[in-house]
């Protein structure tokens, strides 16, 4: 919406914007590998020389039936980033396997150098679920400044 009808968007907050500001981190694909080797504990032990953590097993089991409800995001081109004329902030999760704060800052430095990039160190990719108080505080602070 911010690209198609920018006059309707007063400000923009991107939360854990996977695949919009940079390509997904390699660590994400490690999770995919984990779901593959989960089917065979022998494969996991061979690759990592220790049993799989229970949290990873639960995540791999849950992700087998996951299907995205919306189309996958696409990487913003430089022209698209330049067209985002509204105030912009980014909220990232410190424990995310999809986002890299340095790459986000680098990407924004050309067209949105003043855009704040917040990193919540204890949150995973679902930053608003993992750290709702922090996210709500950042959103409320942002709305007071724009």
C-alpha positions in Angstrom: 0.0 0.0 0.0 2.8 2.4 0.8 4.2 1.9 -2.7 0.9 1.8 -4.6 -0.9 4.7 -2.8 1.7 6.6 -0.7 -0.6 9.6 -0.2 -2.8 7.3 2.0 0.2 6.3 4.3 1.3 8.9 6.8 4.1 6.8 8.3 5.4 3.3 8.0 6.7 0.8 10.5 8.3 -2.4 9.2 8.4 -5.2 11.8 10.9 -8.0 10.9 10.6 -7.2 7.2 11.9 -10.5 5.9 12.9 -10.3 2.2 11.9 -6.6 1.8 15.2 -4.8 2.7 17.7 -7.6 2.1 17.8 -11.3 1.3 17.1 -13.8 4.0 20.0 -14.7 6.2 21.8 -18.1 5.6 20.9 -19.1 9.2 17.2 -19.4 8.1 18.1 -22.1 5.8 19.7 -24.0 8.7 16.2 -24.2 10.1 15.1 -25.8 6.8 17.9 -28.3 7.1 16.9 -29.0 10.7 13.4 -29.9 9.5 14.9 -32.3 6.9 17.2 -34.1 9.3 14.5 -34.1 12.0 13.0 -37.1 10.2 16.1 -39.0 11.0 17.9 -38.6 14.3 20.9 -40.5 12.9 21.3 -37.8 10.2 21.1 -35.0 12.8 23.7 -36.8 15.0 26.0 -37.3 12.0 25.8 -33.7 11.0 26.0 -32.0 14.4 27.5 -34.7 16.6 24.8 -34.2 19.3 21.1 -34.8 19.8 18.7 -32.1 18.4 17.4 -29.6 21.0 13.8 -30.3 22.0 12.8 -26.7 21.0 14.1 -27.3 17.5 12.3 -30.6 17.2 9.0 -28.9 18.2 9.6 -26.1 15.7 10.4 -28.5 12.9 7.4 -30.6 13.7 5.1 -27.5 13.7 6.6 -26.1 10.5 5.9 -29.1 8.4 2.3 -28.1 7.9 2.9 -24.3 7.7 1.6 -22.6 4.6 1.8 -18.8 4.1 -1.6 -17.1 4.1 -0.3 -14.2 2.0 2.1 -14.0 -0.9 5.8 -14.0 0.1 7.4 -10.6 0.3 9.7 -9.3 -2.4 12.9 -7.4 -2.1 12.4 -3.6 -2.5 14.3 -2.1 -5.4 16.3 1.1 -4.8 13.6 2.9 -6.8 10.9 1.5 -4.6 12.8 2.5 -1.4 13.2 6.0 -2.8 9.5 6.3 -3.5 8.7 5.7 0.2 8.5 9.4 1.1 6.8 9.0 4.4 8.6 8.7 7.8 9.8 5.1 8.2 11.0 3.1 11.1 12.1 -0.6 11.3 11.7 -2.9 14.3 13.9 -6.0 14.2 14.3 -9.0 16.4 17.8 -9.7 17.8 17.2 -13.5 17.7 15.8 -13.6 14.2 17.2 -15.9 11.6 15.7 -13.8 8.7 16.9 -10.3 9.3 20.3 -8.7 9.7 20.3 -5.2 11.4 23.6 -4.1 9.7 22.3 -5.0 6.2 19.0 -3.2 7.0 20.9 -0.1 8.1 23.1 -0.2 5.0 20.1 -0.5 2.7 18.3 2.4 4.4 21.4 4.6 4.5 20.9 5.8 0.9 17.2 6.9 0.9 16.2 6.8 4.6 19.3 7.6 6.5 17.3 9.1 9.4 15.0 6.1 9.7 15.4 4.5 13.2 16.2 0.8 13.2 15.3 -0.7 16.6 16.6 -4.2 17.6 14.8 -6.0 20.4 17.6 -8.4 21.5 15.4 -11.1 23.2 12.8 -11.4 20.4 12.6 -13.9 17.6 11.1 -13.4 14.1 7.6 -12.9 15.6 8.8 -9.8 17.3 5.3 -8.5 18.2 4.5 -11.8 19.9 7.8 -12.3 21.6 8.1 -8.7 22.9 4.7 -7.0 22.8 5.5 -4.5 25.5 8.6 -3.3 23.7 6.9 -3.2 20.3 3.9 -1.3 21.6 6.3 1.2 23.3 8.2 1.8 20.1 5.0 2.2 18.1 3.5 4.6 20.7 6.8 6.7 20.8 6.9 6.7 17.0 3.3 7.9 16.6 4.0 10.8 19.0 6.9 12.0 16.7 5.3 11.7 13.3 
